[in-house]
Amino acid sequence: MSALIYVVLVLIIVGVLLWLINSFLPMASSIKTILNIVVVIVVIMWLLSFFGIFHLHSG
């Protein structure tokens, strides 16, 4: 059960950080879009790795 809480907390923290960056840092909309896409891809890869579906490490 603690693993699920860990995943939820990480997702909340990443979401809040991304929201803060999007809301308060002035940058072009294209850069914001790229940042959002990169963060979503990294989070999806981390979730797949966390649940053992995809391995990020070759060792």
Steps between C-alpha positions, in 0.01 A plus 500: 500500500787738566617463138164626378519797736851572371377500139209730582724742691753514215223565247356777718840663548584482128158637411526791742853584382390491137200719581722750684742515207217543249324763710780717630799473267467710186594302192376449148204268459699269273760450773224433755351241266836327454560506876156350569552224243845414636372487859204279403727260307747480789221439753347227281839331460559525876158348574560215254839437657359522852237236427749277317352533154794687348858503624697824477828338603678244286676335797 
